[in-house]
């Protein structure tokens, strides 16, 4: 790999290696109580996560969690754990997933060259592989049950 492309790759991976999970409180006049209609429920670390709808009971919205991270398998395996931890910090009892989308933000190339010398002649081979660099954004509503 050329020195310039090596340095660039290190910078890209350092920036792309960061995950941010932030909470924003929901502000309203009075209590924001909603009557849920139902959806698809899963659980992670004991917390309900609702998708394609909401819980079939009454709940109060506490706020929103926004999460941005690289789309690598290692980072994605920590997504729900990080979001559940943040929801518990603010008193949440459950989450409603609003969105979770991944997109390709660039490409990383890896060059490989091999040389073999036989007598006075040399044979060389080379390959270039391009791997996508992904970014994932997710948003969840943090709720507390009221019934």
C-alpha positions in Angstrom: 0.0 0.0 0.0 1.4 3.5 -0.8 2.3 5.7 2.2 -0.4 8.3 1.3 -3.2 5.8 0.9 -2.1 4.2 4.2 -2.3 7.5 6.1 -5.7 8.3 4.5 -7.0 4.9 5.4 -6.0 5.3 9.1 -7.7 8.7 9.2 -10.9 7.4 7.7 -11.0 4.4 10.0 -10.4 6.6 13.1 -13.3 8.9 12.2 -15.5 6.1 11.1 -14.8 4.0 14.2 -16.8 6.4 16.5 -20.4 5.7 17.5 -22.5 8.4 19.0 -25.7 7.7 21.0 -27.4 11.0 22.1 -30.6 11.6 24.0 -33.0 14.6 23.4 -35.8 15.2 25.8 -39.4 15.5 24.5 -41.0 18.8 25.6 -44.7 19.4 25.6 -47.3 21.3 27.5 -48.7 18.9 30.1 -48.4 15.2 29.9 -47.9 13.6 26.5 -49.9 10.4 27.1 -50.5 8.1 24.1 -52.8 5.1 23.6 -50.8 2.6 21.7 -52.4 0.3 19.0 -49.9 -2.5 18.8 -46.8 -3.5 16.8 -44.0 -5.9 16.7 -42.2 -6.5 20.0 -38.7 -7.7 20.7 -36.6 -7.5 23.8 -32.9 -6.6 24.4 -31.4 -6.9 27.9 -34.9 -7.0 29.4 -36.2 -3.8 27.7 -39.0 -4.0 25.1 -38.3 -2.5 21.7 -41.3 -1.9 19.5 -41.1 -1.8 15.8 -43.8 -1.4 13.1 -46.1 0.3 15.6 -46.2 0.9 19.3 -47.1 -1.0 22.5 -50.8 -1.8 22.9 -51.1 0.2 26.1 -50.8 3.8 27.4 -47.4 5.4 27.5 -45.6 8.7 28.0 -42.9 9.9 25.6 -39.7 10.9 27.5 -37.5 11.8 24.5 -35.6 10.6 21.5 -32.4 8.7 21.1 -30.3 9.3 17.9 -27.5 6.9 17.1 -24.9 7.1 14.4 -22.2 4.6 13.9 -20.2 2.8 11.3 -22.1 -0.1 9.7 -19.4 -2.7 10.6 -20.6 -5.9 12.2 -18.8 -5.1 15.4 -20.3 -1.7 15.7 -23.8 -2.9 14.8 -23.7 -5.7 17.3 -23.5 -3.0 20.1 -26.3 -0.8 18.7 -29.2 -2.1 20.8 -27.0 -2.4 24.0 -25.9 1.2 23.7 -29.5 2.5 23.0 -31.0 0.4 25.9 -28.3 1.7 28.3 -29.0 5.3 27.3 -32.8 4.8 27.7 -32.3 3.4 31.2 -30.2 6.4 32.2 -33.1 8.7 31.5 -35.8 6.5 33.2 -37.1 4.8 30.0 -39.0 1.5 30.3 -39.3 0.7 26.6 -38.3 1.9 23.1 -40.1 2.5 19.9 -37.8 2.2 16.9 -38.5 5.0 14.4 -35.8 4.3 11.9 -32.7 2.2 11.3 -30.9 2.7 8.0 -27.5 1.9 6.6 -25.9 3.5 3.6 -22.6 3.2 1.8 -20.5 6.4 2.4 -17.4 5.4 0.4 -15.1 2.7 -0.6 -11.9 1.4 0.8 -9.4 -0.3 -1.5 -6.7 -2.8 -0.6 -3.9 -3.4 -3.1 -1.9 -6.6 -3.2 1.1 -7.3 -5.3 3.4 -10.4 -5.4 6.7 -10.9 -7.3 8.5 -14.1 -8.0 12.0 -14.2 -9.7 13.0 -17.1 -11.8 16.5 -16.8 -13.1 16.7 -13.5 -15.0 13.0 -13.0 -15.5 10.3 -12.0 -13.0 6.6 -12.7 -12.8 4.3 -10.3 -11.0 0.6 -10.4 -10.1 -1.6 -7.8 -8.5 -5.1 -7.4 -7.3 -7.3 -4.6 -6.0 -10.3 -5.2 -3.8 -12.8 -2.5 -3.0 -14.8 -2.8 0.3 -17.8 -0.5 1.1 -17.6 1.8 4.0 -21.0 1.9 5.7 -22.7 4.4 8.0 -25.8 3.5 10.1 -28.3 6.0 11.6 -31.0 4.9 14.0 -33.7 6.7 16.0 -35.8 5.5 18.9 -38.5 7.0 21.1 -37.9 6.5 24.8 -41.2 5.8 26.6 -42.5 5.1 30.1 -45.7 3.1 30.6 -48.5 4.8 32.5 -51.0 1.9 33.1 
